[in-house]
């Protein structure tokens, strides 16, 4: 999953692949080697930004940061998104994602 993480001056940017309208919320939901993106499933539909809001809420809760520290950098209208997590290094995030992925 480390290939999906990019250090940023403000924190870390993570490449994610979102499945909106899923049966359950899950992050991380696997890893797409080809796209170099971490999976993210949300129950919210991809309508009126609801899925984007759900993604931000799910990532912030999973990583343990305030929702204000999570922002969409790109991909507002597509399933391929880049999300910035402020105040977290790529090494810290990689460790958290690895632990979460092995527990799930």
N, C-alpha and C positions, 0 to 999 in steps of 0.2 A: 504493500500500500504506500510505501514511501515515495514511489514514483508519482503519486497524485498530490504530493505536498510541495509547496513552494514557499520559501522564506520571503517575507514582505517586510518593508520597513516598519509596519504597524503590527505585525503578527505573522500569521501563516495563511496562505491561500490554499484551499483544497478543491480539487476537481471532483465533482460528484455527478452521478447519473441518477435522476429522480424518476421514480415510478409513482405517479399521482393516481388517486382512486384505488389504492391497494386495500387489501383486507385488514392490514394492521400497519402501525407505524414501526419502523425499524431503521436504526442507523448504528453502526455500519451494516449494510445488507450485502455483504460480499464485496468482491473487487473485480472489475472488468479489466483484464490484462491488456486487451487490445486498445481500449480507449484510455487506459491509465486513469480510471475514475473509480471512486468508492461509491457503492450503491447506497441509495436512500429511498425508503418506501414511506409514503404518507397516505392516509386515508382521505385527505381533502382532495376535491377535484381540482383540475387545472383550469379553474374559472375565476375570473376577477382577482387574480393574485392569491387565492386561498391556499393553493399548494405551496407557493413561495413562502407565505407566512408560516405555514405548518413546518416547512423545512427549517426555517430559522429557529422556531420554537423547539423542534426536536433536537437539532444539533446543539443548541445552547443547553438544553436539559441534559443531554447525554455527556457532553464535554464538561459541564459544570461551570459554565460562564454565563453572565447575564445576556439576555437576548440583544441588548444594545451593543454587545461586543461582536455579534455575528451579523454580517451584511453580505448581500449578493453583489458580486463584482461584475458578473456577466451571466447571460442566459436567462433573462427574465421571462422569455416566451418560449423556451425550449427545455428539453429534459436534461441537456448537458449544461451544467452550471459551474461557476467558480464562486466559492464562498470564502470571504475573509473572516478569520477568527482573530480578533485583536488581543494582544497580550499573551499569546501562546506561541512558543517556538515550534518549528516543524519536528524537532526531536521529541518534545513533550507530547505533541499530538500523535506522532507515529507510535509512541509507547502506549498511549491511551487506546488508540484504535486497535493495535495488536492485542491488547488485553481484552477489549470488548469483543473482538472477532473470535478469540479463542473460547470465550465464555458463552457465546451465542451459539 
